[in-house]
Amino acid sequence: MYFLWLLLLLCMFYFISHGLSSFTCYILVYYGIISLQALAEYILKELIMDKQKLAEILLELKSSSQLVRQNPTDSNIRDLMDKYDMIFGGENLNCIYSHELAYTINNYFKIPVTIDELNNLIPNVCSSLNMIYHPMIAVSDIGKPNPKIALYEIIL
């Protein structure tokens, strides 16, 4: 954010050196800062994964898998998996894994998220949507106290 202030101050000095009054420069800079801050807040809000966005994504994936279940041809199943670039497993094509979900969120939905960020959101979001989820740990962590959750299996 400091970069925006510096950039706008430089613009103010430029305008003053080219004959604009300091008051006019102040107004331009003030409204420029407000506009850039609003734009930055909007962009950050859109680019940060939160519970609401994850819920919307999971509901979209659930809806898409339900549509394919109504007519589960090889072509429809392949189209579903190709669209989101992830595997929909299980008898009902409603089982996904969080590491693939993270890839899909990053590449299809264009929202940057790490597997750790996603894994932190999954329990609350899945519970609120009445979706079943199962934590999974790395084989190397079996037997360790409080092992880190490597990924989740999610039943849409």
C-alpha positions as CSV (number, residue, x, y, z in Angstrom):
1,M,0.0,0.0,0.0
2,Y,2.9,2.3,0.7
3,F,3.9,1.9,-3.0
4,L,0.6,3.5,-4.0
5,W,1.1,6.5,-1.8
6,L,4.6,7.0,-3.1
7,L,3.5,6.7,-6.7
8,L,0.7,9.2,-6.2
9,L,3.0,11.6,-4.5
10,L,5.4,11.4,-7.4
11,C,2.4,12.1,-9.7
12,M,1.5,15.2,-7.6
13,F,5.0,16.6,-7.9
14,Y,4.9,16.0,-11.6
15,F,1.6,17.8,-11.9
16,I,2.9,20.7,-9.8
17,S,6.1,21.0,-11.9
18,H,3.9,21.2,-15.0
19,G,1.8,24.2,-13.8
20,L,-1.2,22.7,-12.1
21,S,-2.1,24.3,-8.8
22,S,-1.2,22.5,-5.6
23,F,-4.9,22.3,-4.7
24,T,-5.8,20.6,-8.0
25,C,-2.9,18.2,-7.5
26,Y,-4.1,17.4,-4.0
27,I,-7.6,16.6,-5.3
28,L,-6.2,14.4,-8.1
29,V,-3.9,12.6,-5.6
30,Y,-6.6,12.2,-3.0
31,Y,-9.1,10.7,-5.4
32,G,-6.4,8.6,-7.0
33,I,-5.5,7.1,-3.6
34,I,-9.1,6.4,-2.7
35,S,-9.7,4.8,-6.1
36,L,-6.5,2.7,-6.0
37,Q,-7.2,1.6,-2.4
38,A,-10.8,0.5,-3.4
39,L,-9.4,-1.3,-6.4
40,A,-6.7,-3.1,-4.3
41,E,-9.3,-4.1,-1.7
42,Y,-11.6,-5.5,-4.5
43,I,-8.8,-7.4,-6.1
44,L,-7.6,-8.8,-2.8
45,K,-11.1,-9.8,-1.9
46,E,-11.6,-11.6,-5.2
47,L,-8.2,-13.4,-5.0
48,I,-8.4,-14.7,-1.5
49,M,-10.0,-18.0,-0.8
50,D,-12.6,-17.8,1.9
51,K,-15.3,-20.0,3.3
52,Q,-18.0,-18.5,1.1
53,K,-16.0,-19.0,-2.1
54,L,-15.1,-22.6,-1.2
55,A,-18.8,-23.3,-0.4
56,E,-19.8,-22.0,-3.8
57,I,-17.1,-24.0,-5.5
58,L,-18.1,-27.2,-3.7
59,L,-21.8,-26.7,-4.5
60,E,-20.9,-26.1,-8.2
61,L,-18.9,-29.4,-8.2
62,K,-21.7,-31.2,-6.5
63,S,-24.3,-29.9,-9.0
64,S,-22.1,-30.8,-11.9
65,S,-21.5,-34.4,-10.7
66,Q,-25.3,-34.8,-10.0
67,L,-26.0,-33.8,-13.6
68,V,-23.6,-36.4,-14.9
69,R,-25.1,-39.1,-12.5
70,Q,-28.5,-38.6,-14.3
71,N,-26.9,-39.8,-17.5
72,P,-23.5,-41.4,-16.7
73,T,-22.1,-42.1,-20.1
74,D,-18.4,-42.5,-20.6
75,S,-18.5,-39.2,-22.6
76,N,-20.3,-37.3,-19.9
77,I,-18.0,-38.5,-17.2
78,R,-15.0,-37.6,-19.2
79,D,-16.4,-34.2,-20.0
80,L,-16.9,-33.5,-16.3
81,M,-13.4,-34.6,-15.4
82,D,-11.9,-32.6,-18.3
83,K,-13.9,-29.5,-17.4
84,Y,-12.5,-29.3,-13.9
85,D,-9.3,-31.2,-14.6
86,M,-9.9,-33.5,-11.6
87,I,-11.1,-37.0,-10.8
88,F,-14.6,-37.5,-9.6
89,G,-14.5,-40.9,-8.0
90,G,-16.8,-43.3,-6.2
91,E,-19.9,-45.1,-7.3
92,N,-21.8,-41.8,-7.5
93,L,-19.0,-39.7,-9.0
94,N,-19.1,-37.5,-5.9
95,C,-15.8,-38.2,-4.2
96,I,-13.0,-35.7,-4.6
97,Y,-9.7,-35.1,-2.9
98,S,-8.5,-31.7,-1.5
99,H,-5.1,-31.8,-3.3
100,E,-6.9,-32.0,-6.7
101,L,-9.5,-29.5,-5.5
102,A,-6.6,-27.0,-4.8
103,Y,-5.3,-27.5,-8.3
104,T,-8.8,-26.9,-9.7
105,I,-9.3,-23.8,-7.6
106,N,-6.0,-22.4,-8.8
107,N,-6.4,-23.3,-12.5
108,Y,-10.1,-23.4,-13.3
109,F,-11.5,-20.9,-10.8
110,K,-8.3,-18.7,-10.9
111,I,-8.2,-18.2,-7.1
112,P,-4.7,-18.8,-5.7
113,V,-4.8,-21.2,-2.7
114,T,-2.4,-23.6,-1.1
115,I,-3.3,-27.1,0.0
116,D,-2.7,-26.0,3.6
117,E,-5.0,-23.0,3.3
118,L,-7.6,-25.2,1.7
119,N,-7.3,-28.0,4.3
120,N,-7.9,-25.4,7.0
121,L,-11.2,-24.3,5.4
122,I,-12.6,-27.7,4.5
123,P,-13.8,-29.0,7.9
124,N,-16.0,-25.9,8.6
125,V,-17.3,-25.5,5.0
126,C,-18.1,-29.2,4.5
127,S,-19.8,-29.3,7.9
128,S,-21.9,-26.3,7.0
129,L,-22.9,-27.9,3.7
130,N,-23.6,-31.3,5.3
131,M,-20.8,-32.9,3.1
132,I,-18.9,-35.8,4.5
133,Y,-15.1,-35.4,4.7
134,H,-12.3,-37.7,5.9
135,P,-8.9,-36.4,6.9
136,M,-5.9,-38.3,5.5
137,I,-2.4,-38.3,6.8
138,A,0.9,-39.2,5.1
139,V,2.0,-42.8,5.6
140,S,5.2,-41.4,7.2
141,D,3.2,-39.7,9.9
142,I,1.3,-42.8,11.0
143,G,1.8,-43.3,14.7
144,K,3.1,-39.8,15.3
145,P,1.2,-37.7,17.9
146,N,-1.0,-35.0,16.2
147,P,0.0,-35.8,12.6
148,K,-0.5,-33.1,10.0
149,I,-3.5,-33.7,7.7
150,A,-2.1,-34.2,4.2
151,L,-5.4,-34.0,2.4
152,Y,-9.1,-34.6,2.7
153,E,-11.5,-36.9,0.9
154,I,-14.7,-35.0,0.3
155,I,-18.0,-36.6,-0.5
156,L,-20.0,-34.0,-2.4
